[in-house]
Amino acid sequence: MSPANLILMLSVFTGAADGYYFSTWPQCIYSYPDFRDMVFILSLNFNKLMTVQFNSTVGKFVGYTEQGVKTAEYFNKDQAYLQQMRAEVDRFCRHNAEIYGLAICDKAVKPKVILSLVKKGDSGHPYLLRCSAYDFYPQQIKMYWLRDGRVVSDVTSSEKMANGDWYYQSHSELVFSPKSGERISCVVEHSSLTKPFIIDWKPPVHEFEWDFQLLSAVGDASAVLGIVIAAAGYIYYKTKTEKNLVAIY
Ligand SMILES: *[C@@H]1O[C@H](CO)[C@@H](O)[C@H](O)[C@H]1NC(C)=O
């Protein structure tokens, strides 16, 4: 290829002045592992403008520019071509998604989920709970909160990070004021799991519990035993309140 040709090609590909760039962009969009919501989209772009698009849900071409409308009309008259395009959602999308899906799914690694109380509030000050998912693959993960089974929409933060070793971690925090008897749960959805994983947090059983255990230790009148029981009580208290529930699987 001569340098002149190369420059011409570059200007075509970059859409620079005096160049034209036509592109066809097929897409398969889906969100369920069984592909039930699969959509096939074929976009025809001229320079930066989408002119015509086929959407398998619509089942025909739609034009978005003056020329695009004409092109769409032209394509839509061709029944054989339309049938072929309508079949692409199965032939092209589902077929390939199955192959990619298998390649990804058999490498999926379950997250280790930890629920921890970051900040213990009191009257007037909210609690801060953190739900962390570690060492999972692939990156796509969904984490959300339930209060007595209902989805909480005002989650303070949610972030995803690459570990740098092909695994990912993700954290979600919830600020809330606990009501007595209510159940707070963190839900994790990931392709490695056959069903959503739910981890529950229960409002702390107050300081009262630890005081009671300390008292019973003192009541025993044996210093050594007392210390042992107090230590056990303290550990119990720490685990119970600060890391209210820890599940690793
Ligand atoms: C495809 O068409 C459906 C139905 O009109 C629409 O809901 C969907 O957003 C379209 N998809 C794209 C990517 O335009």
The ligand as a Tripos MOL2 file, in Angstrom:
@<TRIPOS>MOLECULE
LIG
   14    14     1     0     0
SMALL
NO_CHARGES

@<TRIPOS>ATOM
      1 C1        -35.5190   -2.3570   20.9330 C.3       1 LIG1
      2 O1        -36.9080   -2.1870   20.8680 O.3       1 LIG1
      3 C2        -37.6010   -2.3010   22.1050 C.3       1 LIG1
      4 C3        -39.0840   -2.1820   21.8070 C.3       1 LIG1
      5 O2        -39.3890   -0.9790   21.1480 O.3       1 LIG1
      6 C4        -37.0960   -1.2200   23.0410 C.3       1 LIG1
      7 O3        -37.7290   -1.3720   24.2980 O.3       1 LIG1
      8 C5        -35.6120   -1.3600   23.2190 C.3       1 LIG1
      9 O4        -35.1090   -0.3120   24.0380 O.3       1 LIG1
     10 C6        -34.9150   -1.3070   21.8690 C.3       1 LIG1
     11 N1        -33.4820   -1.5300   22.0760 N.am      1 LIG1
     12 C7        -32.5470   -0.6580   21.6750 C.2       1 LIG1
     13 C8        -31.1410   -0.9890   22.0150 C.3       1 LIG1
     14 O5        -32.8030    0.3480   21.0610 O.2       1 LIG1
@<TRIPOS>BOND
     1     1     2 1
     2     1    10 1
     3     2     3 1
     4     3     4 1
     5     3     6 1
     6     4     5 1
     7     6     7 1
     8     6     8 1
     9     8     9 1
    10     8    10 1
    11    10    11 1
    12    11    12 1
    13    12    13 1
    14    12    14 2
@<TRIPOS>SUBSTRUCTURE
     1 LIG1         1 GROUP 0 **** ****
